[in-house]
Amino acid sequence: MRLAKMVLAGSMLTVISSATLAQQALTGTVTTIDRISGTIAIRQTPSGTVGANTGGATEQFKVQDGLLNTVHAGDKVTFSVSETGGTKTITKLTKQ
């Protein structure tokens, strides 16, 4: 019984941390947009000053309908990501 409680507590921490990540506002630069498939590639801006001169990793995201109409490649953006079933989807996208 004690083991079951520990496993349940661990899984709840994972769910809570995933929800927190989804609500964080991230920043980056749009590198490519594929309007047909509804995807966007964003190079995230590194946080802090250590290694700030190095480019962040570019990551591909699905985008909710209608959000791609306001941005273009090269735009600096702020965005929020939700992960469902292993697919990262941008739920909020704002041009800076």
N, C-alpha and C positions, 0 to 999 in steps of 0.2 A: 504494500500500500504506500509506503514511504517513497519507494522508487517511482511509482506512478505519479505522485505529487511533484517530485523533482522534474520528471519529464514534462509534465503539464506546465510547470512554472517556466522551464526553459523554452518551450514552444511559445508561450505567451510573450516572453521577452523578444523573441524573433519577430512575432507579429507586430508588436509595439514599435520596434526599431524600424521595420519596413514601412509602417505608417508614417513615422517621423521623417524618413528619407523622402517619401512621396510629397510631404508638405514643404520641404526645404526649397528655397528659391536658388537656382543655379544660374550661372552666367557663362556666356561663351560667344563664339563667332560662328555664324552659319557658313559651312564650307560647300555643301551641295544640297539641292532640293530636287526631289522627284515627285512632282505633283500627280503624276499618273498613279503611282503606287502608294502615295500618301506618306512618304518617308522624308526625313531630313537628317543631314549629318552636321553635328555641331562639335567644334573643338572647344572644350571647356577651358575657362580661365582658371589657372591655378590659384588657390587661396593662399594668402600670406605672402611674404616677400622672399622666402627661401626658394631658390630655383624659379623665380618669377620670369626670368628671361627665357626659360625653356618653354617650348610649346606644349600645351596639354594634349592629351589623347583625343582623337576624333572618334565620336561614337554615333552610331546610327540609331534613330528613334522612329517609331510610328507616330503619327500626329492625328489628333482628333479633327473631325471634319471642320473646314472653314478657317483653321488657324494658319494654313500655309499662304493664304491670300495676302497677308500683310507684310511678309518678309522676303528678302532676296539674299542670294549668296553674298557674303562679305558683311552683312549686318551684324552688329553686336546685339545680343538678345538676353533676356532674363526668362527662365522657363522653369516649370515644375513637372516632375516625372512621376508617373504611377506605374508600378509593375504588376502585371496580371498574367499568370501562366507562363512566366519567363519572358514575356514581351514587354519592353519598356515603351510606354506611350506618353507623349507630351500632352498634358491636360491644360496647361496655360503657357502662352508664348507671347512675350511683349518685346517689341523693338525698343532699344535704348536710345 
